[in-house]
Amino acid sequence: MTEHHETIKQAVDAASVATVVGTLMNALPAIAAVFSIVWSVIRIYETKTVQDWIQNAKCK
């Protein structure tokens, strides 16, 4: 993955955190929190650790 893609991902991650904080402070609607949670789950799913777990589960 290129450096540009990583920069974009980091920016969206920061926006996700800001969305969660804003939602907790009742500054943003709940739908923003849902999008933030979905983004976070996708990012966690993409990690090497989770992908290794999935691969190991498929092999069994």
LUMGURO-988609 format. One line per field, with one value per residue (C-alpha): z, y, x. Coordinates in Angstrom, 1 decimal, padded with zeros to 4 digits. Each point is the difference from the previous one (the first is absolute). Example, Ala and Ser with C-alpha at 12.3 -4.5 7.8 and 13.67 -1.06 7.14 Angstrom:
BEGIN
c3 <- c(007.8; -000.7)
c2 <- c(-004.5; 003.4)
c1 <- c(012.3; 001.4)
REM end
This chain:
BEGIN
c3 <- c(000.0; -000.8; 002.5; -001.4; 000.9; 003.5; 000.5; -001.1; 002.3; 002.9; -000.7; -000.1; 003.2; 001.7; -001.4; 001.4; 003.5; -000.2; -001.0; 003.0; 002.4; -001.6; 000.3; 003.6; 000.7; -001.8; -002.7; -002.9; -000.8; 000.8; -003.7; -000.1; 002.8; -002.0; -003.0; 002.3; 001.6; -003.4; -001.1; 003.1; -000.4; -003.6; 001.0; 002.8; -002.4; -002.4; 002.6; -000.5; 003.3; -000.8; -003.5; 001.5; 002.3; -002.9; -002.1; 002.9; 000.5; -003.7; 000.1; 002.8)
c2 <- c(000.0; 003.4; 002.7; 002.1; -002.7; -000.3; 003.8; -000.2; -002.9; 001.9; 003.1; -002.0; -001.8; 003.4; 001.1; -003.2; 000.8; 003.6; -001.3; -002.3; 002.8; 002.4; -002.6; -000.7; 003.7; 000.1; 002.3; -002.4; -002.3; -003.7; -000.9; 001.5; -002.3; -003.0; 001.0; 000.4; -003.4; -001.6; 001.6; -001.2; -003.5; -000.1; 001.3; -002.6; -002.8; 001.1; -000.5; -002.8; -001.5; -000.4; -001.2; -002.7; -001.1; -000.2; -002.0; -002.4; -000.5; -000.8; -002.6; -002.0)
c1 <- c(000.0; 001.3; 000.8; -002.9; -002.4; 001.4; -000.4; -003.6; -000.7; 001.6; -002.1; -003.2; 001.0; 000.5; -003.4; -001.5; 001.4; -001.3; -003.4; -000.2; 001.1; -002.5; -002.8; 000.9; -000.3; -003.4; 001.4; -000.7; -002.9; 000.1; 000.3; 003.5; 000.9; -001.2; 002.1; 003.0; -000.5; -000.4; 003.3; 001.8; -001.3; 001.2; 003.5; 000.2; -001.1; 002.8; 002.7; 002.5; -000.9; -003.7; 000.8; 002.3; -002.8; -002.4; 002.5; 000.7; -003.8; -000.4; 002.8; -001.6)
REM end
